[in-house]
Amino acid sequence: MKTKYHILLLFILTIGFSITVSAQNREYTRSTGPSLFQYSSSVSPLNEPARYEEIKLNHELINKFLRERKIVSFVLGKTNSGRNVEAWFFPGISSKKALVLGGMHGSELSSIEVTESLIKNLLQNEGTYYNVIVIPSLFPDNAVVAKSKPRHIGSTTNIGRYSLSTMREPNQQMPAPGQPFYEEWGKDYIGREIEAENKLLLSLINCYKPERIASVHAIRDVRRAGVFADPRTDSKGFALGYESDSMLAIEMAKFIENNNGYVPGNKLSSGPNALYYLDPIIVAKGEKQKRNMHGSPGSKTRRGGVSFGTWASTAVADAKDPSLNRDAMRIMTIEFPGAKRPQDYPAKAQQLQFKKLVDLYALAIEKIFLENFYLEEDPPIRILNLETTYAIPKDPEL
């Protein structure tokens, strides 16, 4: 039975929402006033991506990717079950680096759909501003478990969220804020062993050091879906300023809403909000920033620890190994409405609507997050709202 929230979501998505993503190279222009992305219909074939099997990433290999400026598909490592953790590198037109992550929770299958849609887009374009590594599914073992129980996808059973029935929350296995990840230690803030997949992620960050990260999740309460920014701090936890972080999140949310997408958690009509609903209030620059060390509501035995967003948005400045020092990274937490994939919905119209929403969230990452908006060293400035309009027939009434 449809919940009233799903009915509301589907109603909003149905009103005029359409999106056609051409599998061609894309060109866009920015003009004064509300801007349109203008897509060209010309085709110029791209080179076949280079393929690397399981590799040991290091600074030299990252520099090779950046220097050769080729699309690369590679295996970041193996899961405990022997599955590949796949990753892609896409060259940008600048020296700046970004990371996009999906599937931190294997039960959130829609997050994997968003990152896979992004990869399809990036394979066809001529390069974003940022160089980017995309990990579509960090915990593929858990995603396979979730897919094996289709009736439970998106339910409170959370099948596929945890690697084992007694395993802790995968998004709270990080080192202490301000401390680096030491591969030889391999423990989290509480002293628990970090899962293999998270070790791969943290090792990647050690040598890649992206300036910004988009972590794609899904949220069961669709009223809280949207794009949110973690506050950046120095290594001691003192706030570095939230304005540009929040403005980037809001611009991404506006891009989605301007195309009749769904980002109610950002409250764009009543007063834009970029703070995730469970996170402490934002403090002024220079003040001590509180952090959520308890996680989402749930079993106390699974929760507690440092989240990926908290760790990544805190600078590392006192590492024993100076090569592990880094700036605070700009973190966008993207909460897609509902964990189901489009094909998991029973009605054809629902499948089509959610497929369009998946593509729109992916486009927001491609066209806003990976472009030269609110560069990390730049002061925050007001930019034009970006709109893209598409015209295809409305879908059948739900």
C-alpha positions, 0 to 999 in steps of 0.5 A, spaced: 500 500 500 502 506 498 504 511 504 501 518 503 509 520 502 510 516 496 503 519 493 506 526 495 512 524 492 509 521 485 504 527 485 510 532 485 514 528 480 509 527 475 507 535 474 511 536 468 518 533 470 521 530 464 528 529 462 532 527 456 539 525 456 542 524 450 548 519 449 552 525 445 557 530 447 554 535 451 555 543 450 552 548 455 552 555 455 551 560 461 547 566 460 544 572 464 538 570 468 536 563 469 540 559 464 539 553 460 544 547 458 544 547 451 546 540 448 549 539 441 547 533 437 554 532 434 557 525 436 565 524 437 567 517 439 571 517 445 577 513 446 576 506 450 577 507 457 583 504 460 582 498 464 586 496 470 585 490 475 586 490 482 592 495 483 595 498 489 594 506 489 599 510 490 601 518 489 605 516 483 599 512 480 594 518 481 599 523 478 599 518 472 592 518 471 592 526 472 598 527 467 595 522 462 588 525 462 585 518 460 578 515 462 580 509 467 576 503 469 580 500 475 579 495 481 580 499 487 580 492 491 577 486 493 571 485 498 571 479 504 567 475 499 572 476 493 568 481 489 571 487 486 570 494 488 570 498 482 572 505 480 573 510 475 577 516 474 575 521 469 579 527 467 577 534 468 580 541 465 583 543 472 588 540 477 582 540 482 580 533 484 573 530 487 570 523 489 563 521 488 561 515 492 555 510 492 553 504 496 556 506 503 550 502 505 548 496 501 541 496 502 541 503 499 540 501 492 538 507 489 544 511 491 548 506 486 543 507 481 545 515 481 552 513 481 552 509 475 547 514 471 553 519 473 558 514 470 554 513 463 554 521 463 561 522 464 563 517 459 559 521 454 562 528 455 568 532 454 570 533 461 568 536 467 572 542 471 574 537 476 578 530 475 573 525 479 574 518 481 567 515 482 566 509 486 559 506 484 558 501 490 563 501 496 560 495 499 558 490 493 557 484 497 552 488 501 548 490 495 548 483 492 544 481 499 539 487 498 538 485 491 536 478 493 530 480 498 527 484 493 520 484 497 524 488 503 528 493 499 527 500 502 523 497 508 525 497 515 529 490 515 535 494 512 537 488 509 544 489 506 546 495 510 550 491 515 556 486 512 554 481 518 548 480 523 552 483 528 556 488 524 557 495 526 554 501 522 559 502 516 558 509 515 561 510 523 568 506 522 573 512 521 579 514 525 578 520 530 577 527 527 583 530 525 587 524 525 589 520 519 588 513 517 594 509 518 594 502 514 598 498 519 593 500 524 587 499 521 582 501 527 577 506 528 576 511 533 573 506 538 579 501 536 574 497 532 577 493 526 575 497 520 572 493 514 576 492 508 571 496 503 572 502 508 580 501 508 580 501 501 576 508 501 581 511 506 587 509 503 584 512 496 583 518 500 590 518 503 594 518 496 588 522 492 586 527 497 580 530 493 578 537 495 571 535 495 566 529 496 559 527 494 557 521 498 550 519 495 545 515 500 538 514 500 533 516 506 527 512 507 523 518 510 522 521 503 520 528 506 528 529 508 531 527 501 536 533 499 543 535 498 546 537 505 553 539 507 558 537 512 561 543 516 569 543 515 573 544 521 581 545 522 584 539 525 582 541 532 575 542 530 574 549 530 569 551 524 572 554 518 566 557 515 560 554 512 557 559 507 560 556 501 559 549 503 552 550 504 551 555 498 554 549 493 549 544 497 543 549 495 545 550 488 545 543 487 538 542 490 535 548 486 538 545 480 534 538 482 527 542 484 528 547 478 527 541 473 521 539 478 525 534 482 524 532 489 529 535 495 524 537 500 529 536 506 532 543 503 526 547 504 527 551 498 521 554 498 520 556 506 528 558 507 534 554 504 537 549 509 543 545 507 544 542 514 542 534 515 537 534 520 541 529 525 547 534 525 548 539 530 547 546 529 552 550 525 557 555 529 560 561 527 567 561 523 573 560 529 568 557 534 568 549 536 563 545 531 559 540 535 559 533 531 554 527 531 558 521 534 551 517 535 549 516 528 542 515 525 537 512 530 538 504 531 541 499 535 546 502 540 550 496 539 551 498 532 551 505 532 557 510 535 563 512 532 566 517 527 562 518 520 565 519 514 563 526 513 565 528 520 572 525 518 573 527 511 571 534 513 576 535 518 583 537 517 589 532 518 595 537 521 599 533 526 600 526 522 606 522 524 607 521 516 607 528 514 604 526 507 598 524 510 596 531 512 591 534 508 586 540 508 578 539 510 575 536 504 568 539 502 563 534 503 556 533 500 551 528 503 546 527 498 540 523 500 536 520 495 528 519 496 527 512 498 532 506 497 529 502 491 531 502 484 526 504 479 525 497 477 523 495 484 517 499 484 511 495 481 507 500 476 511 502 470 509 509 471 513 509 478 519 506 474 519 511 469 518 517 474 524 514 479 528 513 473 528 520 471 529 522 478 535 518 479 538 521 472 536 528 475 540 527 481 546 524 477 546 531 473 546 535 479 553 532 481 555 532 474 553 539 472 554 543 479 558 539 483 563 537 478 564 544 475 567 550 477 562 553 482 564 555 489 572 553 488 575 551 495 580 557 495 575 562 493 570 566 497 563 565 497 559 568 491 552 568 489 552 565 482 546 564 477 541 559 478 542 553 473 535 551 470 535 545 465 528 544 461 526 538 457 520 537 453 517 530 453 510 528 454 507 527 461 507 520 463 500 516 464 497 518 471 499 514 477 
